[in-house]
């Protein structure tokens, strides 16, 4: 009704229109005054206006994928400190005999660089399929290595491993397990050899286990849903690589993961190291 009056007041006048419509002219004039001066709006309306701006910002800053709950969680994080949680996972299998299964579906890590999981997926482009490999640290589900390639040969997943080793610099004296399915890329001599050289213990899913790599597949699923399906079709490898770079940075540093207490992976790791350092100093 207010919009109707705005559109026709110059032709008929406000009072005559209000006599026909079930609205008091004083109500309309209050509406006009608030349009001219937002400070005259009710406190609730003023607050809603500000919140709507923040909601829009959070949604746009996070790849437009957050629903109401995650937007609310992010807004809460900007006002208060969120509690920290630990992570647990489950996995699955394939079939080849090489490294043993050192995880036995006990997918839990109480600190970083204890358990990594690896997997790769494919993306259709106008120039053919490209392949995307990820290595994830189970503790905070942080992506520690990734690679986009036109080939699914062993050297492609090896590049993702090299990135993870370079970035994390795992200590040789601490036991770090690298778990994957029984795909030929991961049980190849060059891949398992590089793991051993870096002091990382290889592990593959057990035979007949339908949950051998569930966490890595979950990350692949998020990647496909939040980037590949939403941003496609894809022209070429370079377009996929750039989009993956942006998504991995967002995923590690800003994406809220409900499974780790609605915080980003990097924040959970930082909280762990801060607590570890404080404990060490107090000894």
Backbone as CSV, one residue per row, in Angstrom:
resi,resn,N_x,N_y,N_z,CA_x,CA_y,CA_z,C_x,C_y,C_z
1,UNK,0.830,-1.208,0.000,0.000,0.000,0.000,0.867,1.261,0.000
2,UNK,1.938,1.229,0.771,2.828,2.385,0.811,3.451,2.621,-0.558
3,UNK,3.847,1.540,-1.220,4.425,1.663,-2.558,3.383,2.208,-3.546
4,UNK,2.126,1.778,-3.411,1.053,2.254,-4.288,0.853,3.758,-4.111
5,UNK,0.855,4.205,-2.853,0.689,5.631,-2.586,1.863,6.415,-3.164
6,UNK,3.077,5.888,-2.992,4.255,6.547,-3.561,4.088,6.755,-5.070
7,UNK,3.528,5.749,-5.734,3.410,5.798,-7.199,2.300,6.731,-7.678
8,UNK,1.259,6.942,-6.853,0.074,7.680,-7.334,-0.250,8.958,-6.555
9,UNK,0.568,9.314,-5.600,0.248,10.475,-4.768,0.232,11.768,-5.567
10,UNK,1.084,11.872,-6.591,1.127,13.102,-7.388,-0.151,13.283,-8.210
11,UNK,-0.828,12.197,-8.515,-2.056,12.281,-9.324,-3.303,12.462,-8.473
12,UNK,-3.362,11.770,-7.307,-4.600,11.764,-6.526,-4.477,12.379,-5.135
13,UNK,-3.242,12.538,-4.644,-3.064,13.043,-3.291,-3.083,11.917,-2.273
14,UNK,-2.402,12.129,-1.180,-2.260,11.078,-0.175,-3.572,10.787,0.543
15,UNK,-4.246,11.860,1.037,-5.460,11.638,1.846,-6.564,10.942,1.048
16,UNK,-6.867,11.371,-0.183,-7.918,10.665,-0.927,-7.599,9.178,-1.136
17,UNK,-6.342,8.868,-1.387,-5.976,7.456,-1.569,-6.160,6.704,-0.265
18,UNK,-5.763,7.325,0.863,-5.865,6.649,2.160,-7.326,6.419,2.564
19,UNK,-8.257,7.270,2.054,-9.668,7.060,2.358,-10.187,5.792,1.691
20,UNK,-9.572,5.458,0.524,-9.991,4.258,-0.198,-9.271,3.028,0.335
21,UNK,-7.989,3.165,0.602,-7.203,2.036,1.111,-7.340,1.955,2.640
22,UNK,-7.241,0.786,3.200,-7.332,0.645,4.672,-6.018,1.011,5.343
23,UNK,-5.628,2.280,5.228,-4.399,2.754,5.860,-4.583,4.210,6.249
24,UNK,-4.124,4.579,7.429,-4.223,5.962,7.897,-3.155,6.806,7.231
25,UNK,-3.493,8.036,6.907,-2.503,8.913,6.272,-1.319,9.155,7.194
26,UNK,-1.567,9.177,8.523,-0.466,9.390,9.472,0.536,8.239,9.390
27,UNK,0.035,7.025,9.166,0.926,5.871,9.029,1.820,6.038,7.810
28,UNK,1.219,6.512,6.725,2.006,6.709,5.499,3.073,7.781,5.711
29,UNK,2.706,8.883,6.400,3.670,9.960,6.591,4.832,9.522,7.490
30,UNK,4.549,8.641,8.448,5.637,8.071,9.255,6.576,7.263,8.355
31,UNK,5.983,6.511,7.442,6.773,5.732,6.478,7.676,6.639,5.649
32,UNK,7.139,7.773,5.176,7.924,8.711,4.366,9.058,9.302,5.191
33,UNK,8.748,9.669,6.428,9.776,10.263,7.287,10.922,9.279,7.527
34,UNK,10.590,7.989,7.718,11.630,6.986,7.948,12.461,6.737,6.695
35,UNK,11.833,6.847,5.531,12.595,6.695,4.294,13.616,7.812,4.137
36,UNK,13.225,9.009,4.530,14.113,10.160,4.398,15.200,10.160,5.475
37,UNK,14.864,9.647,6.649,15.816,9.637,7.756,15.784,8.265,8.434
38,UNK,16.706,7.335,8.060,16.730,5.986,8.639,16.858,5.977,10.158
39,UNK,17.363,7.065,10.731,17.508,7.119,12.187,16.156,7.106,12.892
40,UNK,15.080,7.406,12.157,13.744,7.397,12.740,13.100,6.014,12.699
41,UNK,13.776,5.061,12.062,13.275,3.692,12.058,13.329,3.112,13.473
42,UNK,12.559,2.077,13.716,12.608,1.404,15.011,13.983,0.779,15.208
43,UNK,14.333,0.551,16.472,15.637,-0.050,16.753,15.760,-1.422,16.107
44,UNK,14.673,-2.183,16.083,14.698,-3.517,15.466,14.979,-3.402,13.961
45,UNK,14.325,-2.466,13.299,14.526,-2.294,11.859,15.948,-1.848,11.562
46,UNK,16.463,-0.921,12.370,17.835,-0.459,12.176,18.822,-1.608,12.348
47,UNK,18.579,-2.433,13.366,19.460,-3.579,13.611,19.366,-4.585,12.461
48,UNK,18.146,-4.827,11.970,17.969,-5.757,10.861,18.696,-5.276,9.610
49,UNK,18.684,-3.987,9.389,19.369,-3.432,8.219,20.864,-3.697,8.290
50,UNK,21.431,-3.473,9.467,22.859,-3.717,9.651,23.178,-5.209,9.508
51,UNK,22.346,-6.058,10.133,22.581,-7.496,10.066,22.470,-8.018,8.634
52,UNK,21.526,-7.485,7.884,21.376,-7.927,6.488,22.646,-7.644,5.686
53,UNK,23.281,-6.527,5.962,24.533,-6.200,5.277,25.623,-7.205,5.641
54,UNK,25.700,-7.572,6.921,26.696,-8.544,7.364,26.395,-9.931,6.806
55,UNK,25.119,-10.298,6.791,24.733,-11.599,6.244,25.133,-11.695,4.776
56,UNK,24.855,-10.650,4.011,25.213,-10.628,2.587,26.727,-10.717,2.411
57,UNK,27.463,-9.992,3.260,28.934,-10.014,3.168,29.482,-11.405,3.445
58,UNK,29.002,-12.040,4.520,29.489,-13.373,4.873,29.174,-14.365,3.764
59,UNK,27.977,-14.284,3.223,27.566,-15.208,2.163,28.436,-15.039,0.925
60,UNK,28.692,-13.798,0.528,29.497,-13.542,-0.665,30.968,-13.868,-0.437
61,UNK,31.456,-13.684,0.790,32.863,-13.961,1.094,33.173,-15.452,1.150
62,UNK,32.146,-16.267,1.189,32.342,-17.713,1.346,31.742,-18.492,0.180
63,UNK,32.067,-18.033,-1.028,31.711,-18.727,-2.262,30.205,-18.885,-2.460
64,UNK,29.399,-18.108,-1.723,27.940,-18.173,-1.831,27.401,-19.572,-1.542
65,UNK,28.080,-20.323,-0.680,27.653,-21.696,-0.403,27.092,-21.872,1.008
66,UNK,27.281,-20.897,1.898,26.797,-21.053,3.260,25.274,-20.921,3.318
67,UNK,24.655,-21.812,4.104,23.245,-21.668,4.415,23.084,-20.828,5.673
68,UNK,21.840,-20.758,6.154,21.552,-19.882,7.293,22.379,-20.235,8.520
69,UNK,22.545,-21.539,8.798,23.250,-21.941,10.011,24.721,-21.554,9.976
70,UNK,25.376,-21.770,8.815,26.799,-21.431,8.742,27.019,-19.919,8.726
71,UNK,26.110,-19.173,8.089,26.202,-17.711,8.157,26.091,-17.258,9.608
72,UNK,25.124,-17.840,10.329,24.957,-17.501,11.749,26.207,-17.848,12.537
73,UNK,26.779,-19.033,12.262,28.002,-19.443,12.959,29.128,-18.453,12.702
74,UNK,29.287,-18.016,11.461,30.368,-17.082,11.129,30.157,-15.749,11.828
75,UNK,28.927,-15.277,11.858,28.642,-14.018,12.549,28.922,-14.145,14.043
76,UNK,28.609,-15.316,14.614,28.926,-15.544,16.018,30.424,-15.532,16.247
77,UNK,31.165,-16.112,15.291,32.629,-16.155,15.420,33.240,-14.756,15.402
78,UNK,32.602,-13.846,14.718,33.128,-12.488,14.643,32.885,-11.715,15.932
79,UNK,32.066,-12.286,16.799,31.764,-11.612,18.063,32.313,-12.332,19.284
80,UNK,32.448,-13.657,19.198,32.903,-14.425,20.359,33.931,-15.451,19.941
81,UNK,34.639,-16.003,20.903,35.590,-17.087,20.652,34.850,-18.406,20.667
82,UNK,35.086,-19.230,19.634,34.369,-20.490,19.501,35.183,-21.614,20.117
83,UNK,34.508,-22.561,20.756,35.190,-23.706,21.359,35.884,-24.554,20.319
84,UNK,36.947,-25.278,20.709,37.734,-26.085,19.793,37.453,-27.565,20.007
85,UNK,37.423,-28.300,18.917,37.109,-29.732,18.948,38.185,-30.519,18.246
86,UNK,38.225,-31.812,18.514,39.114,-32.726,17.808,38.368,-33.431,16.688
87,UNK,39.133,-34.068,15.821,38.543,-34.670,14.632,38.688,-36.184,14.613
88,UNK,37.726,-36.858,14.024,37.767,-38.289,13.831,37.276,-38.609,12.427
89,UNK,37.768,-39.688,11.818,37.336,-40.050,10.466,37.171,-41.544,10.276
90,UNK,36.613,-41.913,9.125,36.450,-43.314,8.720,36.799,-43.443,7.250
91,UNK,37.157,-44.644,6.839,37.601,-44.830,5.452,37.101,-46.102,4.777
92,UNK,37.627,-46.392,3.540,37.191,-47.563,2.776,38.308,-48.282,2.049
93,UNK,38.049,-49.003,0.958,39.045,-49.881,0.356,39.048,-49.932,-1.162
94,UNK,39.897,-50.739,-1.746,39.975,-51.067,-3.175,40.503,-52.482,-3.211
95,UNK,41.466,-52.781,-4.063,42.070,-54.113,-3.997,43.397,-54.216,-4.718
96,UNK,44.428,-54.374,-3.960,45.810,-54.616,-4.392,46.558,-54.937,-3.111
97,UNK,47.643,-55.644,-3.219,48.395,-55.966,-2.013,49.709,-55.229,-2.036
98,UNK,49.910,-54.369,-1.123,51.193,-53.665,-0.990,51.317,-53.298,0.474
99,UNK,51.358,-51.993,0.822,51.449,-51.674,2.245,50.241,-52.200,3.017
100,UNK,50.457,-52.497,4.263,49.369,-52.987,5.116,48.462,-51.840,5.544
101,UNK,47.334,-52.194,6.135,46.415,-51.202,6.688,46.814,-50.949,8.142
102,UNK,47.487,-49.813,8.383,47.944,-49.471,9.730,46.924,-48.627,10.494
103,UNK,45.787,-48.402,9.869,44.764,-47.560,10.491,43.622,-48.390,11.048
104,UNK,43.255,-49.429,10.317,42.187,-50.329,10.758,40.914,-49.578,11.133
105,UNK,40.585,-48.615,10.336,39.365,-47.808,10.490,39.319,-47.031,11.807
106,UNK,40.458,-46.864,12.451,40.534,-46.032,13.651,41.061,-44.669,13.227
107,UNK,40.204,-43.887,12.592,40.637,-42.632,11.983,40.470,-41.479,12.955
108,UNK,41.467,-41.353,13.801,41.473,-40.279,14.788,42.899,-39.771,14.939
109,UNK,43.068,-38.477,14.988,44.390,-37.887,15.204,44.269,-36.822,16.277
110,UNK,45.101,-36.909,17.313,45.010,-35.927,18.395,45.969,-34.760,18.214
111,UNK,46.749,-34.774,17.136,47.567,-33.613,16.801,47.934,-33.675,15.320
112,UNK,48.381,-32.560,14.756,48.720,-32.540,13.332,49.885,-33.486,13.008
113,UNK,49.982,-33.854,11.724,51.063,-34.715,11.228,51.116,-36.064,11.936
114,UNK,49.944,-36.606,12.209,49.825,-37.961,12.742,49.257,-38.891,11.673
115,UNK,48.246,-38.395,10.962,47.592,-39.193,9.929,47.184,-38.304,8.764
116,UNK,47.664,-38.647,7.572,47.239,-37.992,6.341,46.406,-38.981,5.533
117,UNK,45.428,-38.484,4.810,44.675,-39.318,3.877,44.757,-38.690,2.491
118,UNK,44.758,-39.529,1.466,44.945,-39.049,0.103,43.936,-39.676,-0.843
119,UNK,43.540,-38.890,-1.827,42.638,-39.379,-2.871,42.662,-38.371,-4.014
120,UNK,42.130,-38.773,-5.171,41.998,-37.820,-6.269,40.667,-38.016,-6.970
121,UNK,40.253,-36.985,-7.703,39.008,-37.011,-8.438,39.252,-36.453,-9.833
122,UNK,38.225,-36.418,-10.651,38.392,-35.918,-12.016,37.378,-34.815,-12.296
123,UNK,37.724,-33.962,-13.264,36.872,-32.841,-13.664,36.802,-32.823,-15.188
124,UNK,35.619,-32.690,-15.719,35.447,-32.615,-17.169,35.628,-31.176,-17.646
125,UNK,36.466,-30.978,-18.653,36.651,-29.661,-19.255,36.411,-29.753,-20.765
126,UNK,36.396,-28.614,-21.425,36.205,-28.601,-22.879,37.386,-29.247,-23.605
127,UNK,38.509,-29.362,-22.932,39.690,-29.966,-23.550,39.937,-31.386,-23.044
128,UNK,38.962,-31.960,-22.345,39.122,-33.315,-21.821,39.144,-33.333,-20.307
129,UNK,39.334,-34.522,-19.744,39.352,-34.665,-18.284,40.663,-34.145,-17.703
130,UNK,40.549,-33.520,-16.524,41.727,-33.214,-15.714,41.508,-33.874,-14.347
131,UNK,42.591,-34.097,-13.640,42.541,-34.840,-12.382,43.067,-33.971,-11.253
132,UNK,42.409,-34.076,-10.111,42.755,-33.227,-8.963,42.997,-34.130,-7.753
133,UNK,44.208,-34.055,-7.207,44.591,-34.872,-6.048,44.676,-34.002,-4.802
134,UNK,44.240,-34.558,-3.679,44.322,-33.867,-2.397,44.976,-34.775,-1.360
135,UNK,45.737,-34.168,-0.456,46.220,-34.844,0.745,45.725,-34.035,1.931
136,UNK,45.063,-34.702,2.860,44.408,-34.029,3.983,44.982,-34.526,5.295
137,UNK,45.311,-33.583,6.184,45.713,-33.939,7.544,44.447,-34.174,8.357
138,UNK,44.315,-35.360,8.923,43.074,-35.761,9.584,42.750,-34.905,10.806
139,UNK,43.764,-34.437,11.527,43.510,-33.718,12.772,42.525,-32.567,12.573
140,UNK,42.790,-31.695,11.623,41.920,-30.540,11.380,41.312,-30.554,9.987
141,UNK,41.511,-31.668,9.261,41.017,-31.782,7.889,41.568,-30.680,6.986
142,UNK,42.778,-30.300,7.278,43.431,-29.277,6.454,44.017,-29.927,5.206
143,UNK,43.826,-29.281,4.068,44.425,-29.758,2.824,45.883,-29.327,2.826
144,UNK,46.790,-30.302,2.888,48.216,-29.985,3.009,48.961,-30.162,1.687
145,UNK,48.319,-30.800,0.724,48.926,-30.958,-0.593,47.852,-31.149,-1.637
146,UNK,48.068,-30.608,-2.848,47.094,-30.796,-3.923,47.788,-30.598,-5.267
147,UNK,47.177,-31.146,-6.299,47.755,-31.052,-7.630,46.662,-31.235,-8.678
148,UNK,46.698,-30.415,-9.725,45.807,-30.562,-10.874,46.660,-31.016,-12.053
149,UNK,46.199,-32.043,-12.770,47.011,-32.616,-13.844,46.125,-33.100,-14.983
150,UNK,46.705,-33.131,-16.178,46.004,-33.698,-17.330,46.153,-35.210,-17.367
151,UNK,46.996,-35.755,-16.518,47.251,-37.196,-16.489,47.022,-37.736,-15.088
152,UNK,46.556,-38.978,-15.001,46.326,-39.614,-13.711,47.430,-40.602,-13.363
153,UNK,48.604,-40.405,-13.921,49.723,-41.304,-13.633,50.272,-41.030,-12.228
154,UNK,51.154,-41.919,-11.784,51.651,-41.854,-10.408,52.369,-40.545,-10.096
155,UNK,53.070,-39.958,-11.077,53.819,-38.733,-10.779,52.893,-37.561,-10.447
156,UNK,51.643,-37.657,-10.852,50.667,-36.599,-10.551,50.343,-36.576,-9.054
157,UNK,50.042,-37.740,-8.458,49.778,-37.767,-7.017,51.074,-37.563,-6.234
158,UNK,52.183,-37.911,-6.837,53.478,-37.695,-6.188,53.756,-36.209,-6.017
159,UNK,53.333,-35.396,-6.976,53.500,-33.942,-6.858,52.717,-33.396,-5.661
160,UNK,51.510,-33.916,-5.454,50.723,-33.486,-4.288,51.430,-33.877,-2.997
161,UNK,52.028,-35.065,-2.988,52.777,-35.513,-1.815,53.980,-34.619,-1.555
162,UNK,54.704,-34.270,-2.615,55.877,-33.406,-2.457,55.485,-32.064,-1.848
163,UNK,54.352,-31.530,-2.273,53.895,-30.266,-1.703,53.595,-30.422,-0.217
164,UNK,52.932,-31.530,0.134,52.591,-31.763,1.543,53.851,-31.902,2.397
165,UNK,54.826,-32.643,1.903,56.073,-32.842,2.655,56.811,-31.513,2.812
166,UNK,56.845,-30.731,1.750,57.540,-29.440,1.803,56.845,-28.485,2.774
167,UNK,55.517,-28.450,2.717,54.775,-27.508,3.563,54.810,-27.903,5.030
168,UNK,54.696,-29.208,5.317,54.558,-29.641,6.699,55.876,-30.004,7.383
169,UNK,56.876,-30.394,6.589,58.171,-30.771,7.154,58.002,-31.726,8.337
170,UNK,57.364,-32.878,8.121,57.126,-33.789,9.248,58.427,-34.298,9.856
171,UNK,58.474,-34.348,11.180,59.674,-34.824,11.877,59.820,-36.327,11.671
172,UNK,61.025,-36.764,11.366,61.258,-38.172,11.063,61.077,-39.074,12.281
173,UNK,61.308,-38.522,13.463,61.203,-39.359,14.659,59.764,-39.568,15.113
174,UNK,58.830,-38.751,14.601,57.429,-38.923,14.978,56.727,-39.782,13.935
175,UNK,55.794,-40.591,14.370,55.133,-41.522,13.450,54.005,-40.821,12.695
176,UNK,54.176,-40.666,11.407,53.155,-40.104,10.536,52.716,-41.185,9.560
177,UNK,51.414,-41.451,9.518,50.855,-42.459,8.623,50.163,-41.770,7.451
178,UNK,50.441,-42.262,6.261,49.775,-41.788,5.043,48.850,-42.899,4.572
179,UNK,47.543,-42.630,4.564,46.554,-43.661,4.223,45.849,-43.314,2.914
180,UNK,45.653,-44.324,2.073,44.970,-44.142,0.799,44.192,-45.405,0.465
181,UNK,43.501,-45.384,-0.676,42.912,-46.621,-1.173,44.004,-47.407,-1.905
182,UNK,43.629,-48.515,-2.537,44.614,-49.367,-3.189,44.801,-49.028,-4.671
183,UNK,44.507,-47.809,-5.045,44.743,-47.371,-6.414,46.202,-47.522,-6.792
184,UNK,46.440,-47.844,-8.054,47.802,-48.142,-8.486,48.744,-46.959,-8.313
185,UNK,48.199,-45.736,-8.364,49.067,-44.563,-8.188,49.680,-44.536,-6.787
186,UNK,48.881,-44.929,-5.788,49.337,-44.829,-4.404,50.163,-46.032,-3.945
187,UNK,50.035,-47.157,-4.632,50.830,-48.323,-4.233,52.012,-48.540,-5.180
188,UNK,52.244,-47.561,-6.060,53.381,-47.678,-6.979,54.694,-47.615,-6.209
189,UNK,55.725,-48.139,-6.801,57.041,-48.170,-6.154,57.550,-46.756,-5.898
190,UNK,57.366,-45.863,-6.885,57.892,-44.506,-6.712,57.169,-43.771,-5.581
191,UNK,55.857,-44.000,-5.427,55.105,-43.285,-4.398,55.440,-43.814,-3.010
192,UNK,55.367,-45.131,-2.841,55.671,-45.704,-1.522,57.133,-45.470,-1.154
193,UNK,58.008,-45.462,-2.176,59.420,-45.189,-1.915,59.629,-43.780,-1.390
194,UNK,58.900,-42.809,-1.953,59.032,-41.421,-1.497,58.500,-41.270,-0.077
195,UNK,57.433,-41.994,0.237,56.912,-41.958,1.603,57.964,-42.452,2.594
196,UNK,58.576,-43.575,2.277,59.583,-44.149,3.167,60.782,-43.208,3.306
197,UNK,61.160,-42.591,2.195,62.293,-41.652,2.206,62.025,-40.465,3.117
198,UNK,60.747,-40.028,3.157,60.377,-38.886,4.008,60.073,-39.306,5.442
199,UNK,60.203,-40.594,5.730,59.923,-41.071,7.076,58.442,-41.193,7.369
200,UNK,57.637,-41.363,6.305,56.184,-41.474,6.452,55.785,-42.920,6.210
201,UNK,54.937,-43.457,7.062,54.555,-44.859,6.964,53.341,-45.026,6.043
202,UNK,53.475,-45.772,4.944,52.347,-45.960,4.032,51.316,-46.919,4.596
203,UNK,50.066,-46.664,4.266,48.968,-47.521,4.695,47.893,-47.493,3.617
204,UNK,47.278,-48.646,3.353,46.164,-48.687,2.401,44.989,-49.397,3.045
205,UNK,43.799,-49.123,2.549,42.592,-49.699,3.109,42.578,-51.214,3.027
206,UNK,41.950,-51.831,3.994,41.900,-53.285,4.050,40.939,-53.838,3.018
207,UNK,41.143,-55.080,2.644,40.311,-55.744,1.652,38.866,-55.872,2.158
208,UNK,37.916,-55.560,1.292,36.514,-55.743,1.630,35.937,-54.683,2.546
209,UNK,36.697,-53.655,2.829,36.244,-52.572,3.708,35.604,-51.489,2.847
210,UNK,34.333,-51.212,3.094,33.622,-50.248,2.250,33.809,-48.804,2.693
211,UNK,34.634,-48.569,3.719,34.863,-47.207,4.207,36.350,-46.872,4.258
212,UNK,37.092,-47.287,3.252,38.546,-47.164,3.308,39.050,-45.745,3.192
213,UNK,38.299,-44.857,2.564,38.820,-43.514,2.319,37.714,-42.468,2.397
214,UNK,36.805,-42.640,3.335,35.604,-41.809,3.382,35.904,-40.329,3.598
215,UNK,36.880,-39.999,4.437,37.174,-38.589,4.696,37.678,-37.897,3.443
216,UNK,38.643,-38.522,2.762,39.160,-37.927,1.535,38.059,-37.781,0.492
217,UNK,37.180,-38.773,0.414,36.073,-38.697,-0.540,35.091,-37.592,-0.156
218,UNK,34.951,-37.348,1.139,34.094,-36.252,1.588,34.651,-34.905,1.140
219,UNK,35.959,-34.735,1.273,36.586,-33.494,0.816,36.426,-33.350,-0.692
220,UNK,36.614,-34.444,-1.421,36.381,-34.414,-2.864,34.950,-33.974,-3.171
221,UNK,33.995,-34.494,-2.389,32.598,-34.144,-2.599,32.328,-32.661,-2.361
222,UNK,32.926,-32.108,-1.309,32.773,-30.674,-1.048,33.374,-29.847,-2.181
223,UNK,34.535,-30.271,-2.632,35.212,-29.578,-3.733,34.338,-29.577,-4.985
224,UNK,33.773,-30.729,-5.313,32.918,-30.817,-6.498,31.665,-29.937,-6.332
225,UNK,31.048,-30.007,-5.148,29.808,-29.275,-4.920,30.024,-27.771,-4.877
226,UNK,31.087,-27.336,-4.200,31.286,-25.907,-3.958,32.038,-25.194,-5.071
227,UNK,32.728,-25.951,-5.910,33.501,-25.311,-6.984,33.105,-25.846,-8.353
228,UNK,33.325,-27.122,-8.570,33.225,-27.681,-9.916,31.814,-27.591,-10.474
229,UNK,30.819,-28.048,-9.723,29.450,-28.031,-10.229,28.878,-26.619,-10.287
230,UNK,29.307,-25.771,-9.395,28.742,-24.416,-9.324,29.375,-23.456,-10.321
231,UNK,30.672,-23.619,-10.583,31.393,-22.651,-11.406,31.552,-23.082,-12.864
232,UNK,31.263,-24.357,-13.161,31.466,-24.862,-14.511,30.466,-24.296,-15.513
233,UNK,30.569,-24.640,-16.807,31.538,-25.594,-17.380,32.948,-25.013,-17.417
234,UNK,33.947,-25.919,-17.498,35.349,-25.537,-17.407,36.018,-25.605,-18.781
235,UNK,36.763,-24.553,-19.080,37.417,-24.479,-20.386,38.624,-25.404,-20.481
236,UNK,39.474,-25.354,-19.448,40.737,-26.082,-19.548,41.329,-26.325,-18.167
237,UNK,42.476,-26.953,-18.151,43.172,-27.268,-16.904,43.507,-26.010,-16.119
238,UNK,43.943,-24.969,-16.810,44.360,-23.744,-16.118,43.207,-23.116,-15.331
239,UNK,42.002,-23.162,-15.899,40.840,-22.600,-15.209,40.518,-23.406,-13.961
240,UNK,40.601,-24.732,-14.064,40.353,-25.592,-12.913,41.421,-25.358,-11.842
241,UNK,42.669,-25.229,-12.267,43.774,-25.046,-11.323,43.624,-23.755,-10.536
242,UNK,43.258,-22.657,-11.207,43.092,-21.378,-10.515,41.930,-21.440,-9.529
243,UNK,40.827,-22.036,-9.959,39.673,-22.152,-9.071,39.989,-23.037,-7.871
244,UNK,40.771,-24.091,-8.093,41.153,-24.989,-6.995,42.059,-24.274,-6.003
245,UNK,42.994,-23.485,-6.516,43.877,-22.698,-5.653,43.067,-21.793,-4.731
246,UNK,42.091,-21.091,-5.278,41.274,-20.179,-4.478,40.446,-20.955,-3.456
247,UNK,39.896,-22.089,-3.883,39.051,-22.870,-2.974,39.861,-23.462,-1.832
248,UNK,41.043,-23.993,-2.119,41.874,-24.584,-1.064,42.251,-23.524,-0.032
249,UNK,42.600,-22.332,-0.493,42.944,-21.254,0.443,41.742,-20.911,1.320
250,UNK,40.575,-20.807,0.718,39.357,-20.518,1.486,39.033,-21.668,2.426
251,UNK,39.120,-22.890,1.933,38.787,-24.062,2.749,39.684,-24.138,3.977
252,UNK,40.964,-23.940,3.806,41.904,-24.060,4.922,41.799,-22.934,5.927
253,UNK,41.532,-21.717,5.454,41.658,-20.555,6.331,40.348,-19.882,6.720
254,UNK,39.275,-20.145,5.977,38.041,-19.426,6.294,36.794,-20.307,6.360
255,UNK,36.792,-21.456,5.735,35.579,-22.276,5.711,35.310,-22.879,7.088
256,UNK,34.082,-22.756,7.556,33.708,-23.326,8.839,33.324,-24.789,8.633
257,UNK,33.972,-25.687,9.368,33.671,-27.110,9.287,32.939,-27.545,10.554
258,UNK,31.710,-27.999,10.403,30.925,-28.403,11.571,31.570,-29.569,12.300
259,UNK,32.278,-30.421,11.556,32.878,-31.615,12.157,34.022,-31.303,13.108
260,UNK,34.572,-30.087,13.055,35.654,-29.717,13.967,35.260,-28.537,14.852
261,UNK,33.955,-28.354,15.046,33.500,-27.314,15.957,33.225,-25.991,15.308
262,UNK,32.899,-25.985,14.005,32.541,-24.767,13.289,33.681,-23.749,13.285
263,UNK,34.884,-24.235,13.032,36.058,-23.376,12.854,36.781,-23.814,11.588
264,UNK,37.622,-22.950,11.007,38.417,-23.363,9.849,39.565,-24.275,10.288
265,UNK,40.058,-25.140,9.394,41.156,-26.042,9.740,42.389,-25.317,10.283
266,UNK,42.791,-24.226,9.653,43.996,-23.522,10.093,43.835,-22.991,11.515
267,UNK,42.631,-22.584,11.869,42.402,-22.052,13.217,42.507,-23.145,14.271
268,UNK,41.982,-24.329,13.945,42.085,-25.427,14.894,43.537,-25.817,15.112
269,UNK,44.318,-25.860,14.044,45.735,-26.177,14.183,46.460,-25.114,14.998
270,UNK,46.168,-23.852,14.715,46.817,-22.767,15.457,46.490,-22.856,16.939
271,UNK,45.244,-23.198,17.249,44.839,-23.337,18.647,45.592,-24.485,19.309
272,UNK,45.789,-25.575,18.576,46.525,-26.720,19.126,47.961,-26.308,19.455
273,UNK,48.640,-25.647,18.516,50.043,-25.278,18.736,50.182,-24.241,19.843
274,UNK,49.211,-23.339,19.934,49.254,-22.357,21.020,49.134,-23.059,22.372
275,UNK,48.202,-23.988,22.463,48.012,-24.736,23.715,49.246,-25.584,24.022
276,UNK,49.821,-26.172,22.974,51.025,-26.992,23.158,52.184,-26.149,23.673
277,UNK,52.386,-24.975,23.081,53.478,-24.093,23.501,53.278,-23.582,24.922
278,UNK,52.042,-23.244,25.253,51.766,-22.779,26.615,52.019,-23.868,27.641
279,UNK,51.660,-25.106,27.286,51.907,-26.230,28.195,53.387,-26.469,28.363
280,UNK,54.149,-26.341,27.265,55.594,-26.567,27.315,56.277,-25.493,28.178
281,UNK,55.795,-24.257,28.083,56.390,-23.149,28.842,56.101,-23.277,30.332
282,UNK,54.961,-23.900,30.647,54.586,-24.006,32.057,55.284,-25.153,32.791
283,UNK,55.950,-26.011,32.022,56.640,-27.158,32.635,57.944,-26.699,33.302
